[in-house]
Amino acid sequence: MKKLKIKIFASFMLLIAFLAIAGTISIIEFKKLSQSVHQIIEDNYKSIEASKTMLETLEREDSGILLLLLGESEEGLKIIYTADSLFLTALNVAKNNLTELNEEKYLKQTETNYLLFKTKWKSPIAGTDKQGNISWYKNDIHVHFLNTKQSINELMLLNQSSMYKRATELKEKSKRAIMPGIVAIISALIFSIILNFFITKYFVRPISNLADAVNNFREEHQTLRCQINSDDEIKKLEIAINNLLFRLSKK
């Protein structure tokens, strides 16, 4: 005999199972999403920041060279060598963080252009015929400066494009992570409506009918004018009441 308690328990356990499955799927999807975000930070963001540092330090070196042209040897060399150290550190970070196709090619081109640029300012400038020679700066040094800058920009653009592509993919992943929760909520609402219908039909209505039958009972009836069609505790209660009434009528 199926018990009413088992029916109700099974119904709520099914609802809990719905929510548990949906919750588990959402947690897994959000975990994947978190890992993807971390991967972007570790890969593209690190390379982009390294590229920005190289651009900034390259600009400083160019400023230092202009100071050398003006005869400010000590200040100019101080700026240049500090910027050079920072540039090489950033370049090394980018070298150890190769994640994109052709990224190594862009890095090699950047390094080659930078070394050509570096050979120009390593030679004495202040106190030579190069000092104050704007034509020499424009036709010799500035060309290598622009080539190096272009290589760095291409490297940064490569990582920015990849980062944008991954961000778009993450947007789709976030939708997939939310969907199980939405499905679970909708399923829970539908199931709750269905559950409410069955509780009303098999639990609330039979008890209400039984209560009405008790209130309308007359001695000449001997039994309740009520027919419970279920096979559970409510039916047992109806039978027990009818048995009691039958025994009382015999006294």
C-alpha positions in Angstrom: 0.0 0.0 0.0 1.4 3.4 -1.0 1.5 5.6 2.0 0.6 9.3 1.9 3.8 10.2 3.6 5.8 8.4 0.9 3.9 10.2 -1.8 4.6 13.6 -0.3 8.2 12.8 0.5 8.8 11.5 -3.0 7.3 14.7 -4.5 9.5 17.0 -2.5 12.6 14.8 -3.1 12.0 15.1 -6.9 11.8 18.9 -6.6 15.0 18.9 -4.6 16.7 16.7 -7.2 15.7 19.1 -9.9 17.3 22.0 -8.0 20.3 20.0 -7.0 21.1 18.9 -10.6 20.6 22.4 -11.9 22.7 23.9 -9.1 25.5 21.4 -9.8 25.5 22.2 -13.5 25.6 25.9 -12.8 28.5 25.5 -10.3 30.5 23.5 -12.9 29.8 26.1 -15.6 30.8 29.0 -13.3 33.9 27.2 -12.3 34.8 26.8 -16.0 34.0 30.5 -16.5 36.3 31.5 -13.6 39.1 29.4 -15.0 38.7 31.0 -18.4 38.9 34.5 -16.9 42.0 33.5 -14.9 43.5 32.2 -18.2 42.9 35.4 -20.0 44.6 37.4 -17.2 47.5 35.0 -17.2 47.9 35.0 -21.0 46.7 38.0 -23.0 46.5 40.6 -20.2 50.1 39.9 -19.1 51.4 40.3 -22.7 49.3 43.4 -23.2 50.8 45.0 -20.1 54.3 44.0 -21.1 53.7 45.6 -24.5 52.4 48.8 -22.9 55.6 48.9 -20.7 57.8 48.5 -23.8 56.0 51.4 -25.5 56.3 53.6 -22.4 60.0 52.9 -21.9 60.7 53.3 -25.6 59.2 56.8 -25.4 61.4 57.5 -22.4 64.5 56.4 -24.3 63.5 58.7 -27.2 63.2 61.5 -24.7 66.7 60.7 -23.3 68.2 60.7 -26.8 66.7 64.2 -27.4 68.4 65.3 -24.2 71.7 64.0 -25.5 71.2 66.0 -28.7 70.8 69.1 -26.5 74.1 68.3 -24.7 72.4 67.0 -21.5 74.7 63.9 -21.4 74.3 62.9 -17.7 70.5 63.3 -17.5 70.0 61.8 -20.9 72.0 58.6 -20.3 70.4 58.1 -16.9 66.9 58.1 -18.5 68.0 55.9 -21.4 69.7 53.2 -19.3 66.8 53.1 -16.8 64.3 52.8 -19.6 66.4 50.2 -21.4 66.5 48.0 -18.3 62.7 48.2 -18.0 62.2 47.5 -21.7 64.3 44.3 -21.6 62.4 43.1 -18.5 59.1 43.6 -20.2 60.4 42.0 -23.4 61.5 39.0 -21.3 58.0 38.8 -19.7 56.4 38.7 -23.2 58.9 36.0 -24.3 57.9 33.8 -21.5 54.2 34.2 -22.1 53.8 33.0 -25.7 50.1 32.1 -26.1 49.1 33.2 -29.6 49.9 32.1 -33.1 52.7 34.2 -34.7 53.3 35.9 -31.3 56.9 34.7 -31.4 57.4 36.2 -34.8 56.2 39.6 -33.6 58.5 39.4 -30.6 61.5 38.6 -32.7 60.8 41.5 -35.0 60.4 43.8 -31.9 63.7 42.6 -30.5 65.5 43.0 -33.8 64.2 46.5 -34.3 65.0 47.5 -30.7 68.6 46.2 -31.0 69.0 48.3 -34.1 67.6 51.3 -32.3 69.8 50.6 -29.3 73.0 50.5 -31.3 72.3 54.1 -32.4 72.1 55.6 -29.0 74.9 53.4 -27.5 77.4 55.3 -29.6 78.5 58.7 -28.2 76.2 61.6 -29.1 76.8 64.5 -26.7 80.1 66.2 -27.6 80.2 64.8 -31.1 79.0 66.1 -34.5 75.7 64.3 -33.8 74.9 66.7 -31.0 72.2 69.1 -32.1 72.0 67.3 -35.5 68.2 67.0 -36.0 68.7 65.6 -39.5 70.8 62.7 -38.1 68.1 62.0 -35.5 65.3 62.1 -38.0 66.9 60.0 -40.7 68.8 57.5 -38.6 67.5 57.1 -35.0 63.8 58.1 -35.4 63.3 55.5 -38.2 64.4 52.7 -35.9 62.3 54.1 -33.1 59.2 54.0 -35.3 59.9 50.5 -36.5 60.3 49.3 -33.0 57.1 51.1 -31.9 55.2 49.5 -34.8 56.4 46.0 -33.9 55.2 46.5 -30.3 51.8 47.8 -31.4 51.4 44.8 -33.7 52.2 42.5 -30.8 49.8 44.3 -28.5 47.0 44.3 -31.2 47.5 40.5 -31.6 46.8 40.0 -27.9 44.0 42.5 -27.7 42.2 40.8 -30.6 42.6 37.4 -28.9 41.4 38.9 -25.6 38.3 40.4 -27.3 37.6 37.0 -29.0 37.9 35.2 -25.6 35.8 37.8 -23.9 33.0 37.2 -26.5 33.3 33.4 -25.8 33.1 34.1 -22.1 29.9 36.0 -22.7 28.4 32.9 -24.3 29.7 30.7 -21.5 28.1 33.0 -18.9 24.8 32.5 -20.7 25.2 28.7 -20.6 26.1 29.0 -16.9 22.9 30.9 -16.2 20.6 28.7 -18.3 20.5 25.7 -15.9 19.4 28.0 -13.1 16.7 29.5 -15.2 15.5 26.1 -16.3 15.6 24.9 -12.7 13.4 27.9 -11.6 10.9 27.3 -14.4 10.9 23.6 -13.8 10.4 24.2 -10.0 7.5 26.5 -10.7 5.8 24.1 -13.0 6.5 21.2 -10.7 5.2 23.2 -7.7 1.9 23.9 -9.6 1.6 20.2 -10.5 2.5 19.2 -7.0 -0.1 21.7 -5.6 -2.7 20.1 -7.9 -2.0 16.6 -6.7 -1.8 17.6 -3.0 -5.2 19.3 -3.4 -6.7 16.3 -5.3 -5.3 13.5 -3.1 -4.8 15.1 0.2 -6.7 18.4 0.8 -9.9 17.5 -1.0 -10.3 14.0 0.5 -9.8 15.4 4.0 -12.3 18.2 3.3 -14.8 15.7 2.0 -14.2 13.5 5.0 -14.8 16.5 7.3 -18.0 17.4 5.5 -19.2 13.8 5.8 -18.6 13.8 9.5 -20.4 17.1 9.9 -23.4 15.8 7.9 -23.6 12.4 9.6 -27.0 11.2 10.8 -27.6 8.3 13.1 -29.8 6.5 10.6 -26.9 6.5 8.1 -24.7 4.2 10.1 -21.7 5.0 7.9 -20.3 8.2 6.4 -21.7 9.5 3.2 -18.2 9.7 1.7 -16.2 7.7 -0.7 -12.4 8.1 -0.6 -10.9 6.6 -3.7 -7.2 6.7 -2.7 -5.3 3.9 -1.1 -3.5 5.7 1.7 -3.9 6.9 5.3 -7.0 9.0 4.5 -8.7 5.9 3.2 -7.7 4.1 6.4 -9.1 7.0 8.4 -12.5 6.7 6.6 -12.6 3.0 7.2 -11.7 3.5 10.9 -14.5 6.1 11.3 -17.0 3.9 9.6 -16.0 0.9 11.7 -16.4 3.1 14.8 -19.8 4.3 13.7 -20.9 0.8 12.9 -19.9 -0.4 16.4 -21.7 2.5 18.0 -24.9 1.8 16.1 -25.0 -1.8 17.4 -25.0 -0.7 21.0 
